[in-house]
């Protein structure tokens, strides 16, 4: 099974009609609620030697600072391991643990 096939079957997309990695909302849901298999597939897509992989890395970086996702530092470290220029002084959005209604 390919990486996109894995992501297309992600339980994180429970409220979506399908996988659309061009959607920031879909990507944020995978970052926040994905399974280990989903995250491995997403990481593999970010490692591909292509402009799409570099664009995906940039979008993940941006999302980590725009929306609250679980484990933001995991994703920052993953980006750093790929050679992405991480600004370690820039803090990601983090949940304060309070539900907002």
N, C-alpha and C positions, 0 to 999 in steps of 0.2 A: 504494500500500500504506500502511495506517495505522501509527501508532506501535506499537500493541499487536501488530499482525501482525508487524512487524519483530522485536519482542522475543520473540514466540512462536516464531520461527524461529531464535533465537539459538543458536549453537554452545556458548555458556556453559552452556546448560541440558541438556547431553548426558546427565546422569544424572537427569533429571526427566521426568515424564509430560507436562508442559505448563507453560504460563506461569501462575503464581499470584503476582501482585505483592503480595498480602497476606501472603505468606510472607517472613520476614526472610532465610531461607536462600537463596531464589531471588533476592531483591534483592541480597544480598551477592555471589552468584555473578555477576550481571550487572555489578556494580560492579568486581569483581575480574578477571573473565575475558571480559567482553563485548568486542565489536568496536567500531570507531569508529561504525558504523551503529547498533549497540545503544545506545551512549552518547548519540548524537544523539537517538534516539527517547526515551530516558529523560529527557534534558534537556528535550525538547519537552513531555513529560508534566508535568514540574515547572514549566513556564512557563504552563500553562493557567490561566485566571482562574477557579479553582474551589477549594473547600475540599479536594478530593482532592489537588490539586497541593500545597497547603500541608502537608497530612498526609504526602505523599510526601517533601517536602523535610525535614521533621522526622525521618522514619524514616531517610533517608539520613544526616543529621547524627548520629543516634544510632548507627547501624551503624558509622560511621567511628571511633567511640570504643569500640565493643564488640568488633569483629572486625578482623583484619588484612586489608586489601584493598590491591591495587596502586594506586599513584597517589592516596593519600588527599588530598594537597594540591590536586590537580587538582579533586577533587570539592568541597573546601572553597571554593576560588576560584569554582567554578561556582555554589555556593549563595550566596556573597557577591554575585555578579553579578545574582542574582535578587532581591536585597534581603533575603535571609535574615539574621537577626541572628547573625553569626558571632562567636564568642568566640575571637579569634586567640591568646589565651594558653593555650587548651586544646589539648593535643596529641592527635592521633589515635593509634590503635594502629598500631604499625609493626613489620614483621618485622625480626628481627635477622639474617636471612640464613641461619639454621640450620634445617635440617629437624628437625621433631619427630616422634618415633614413639611 
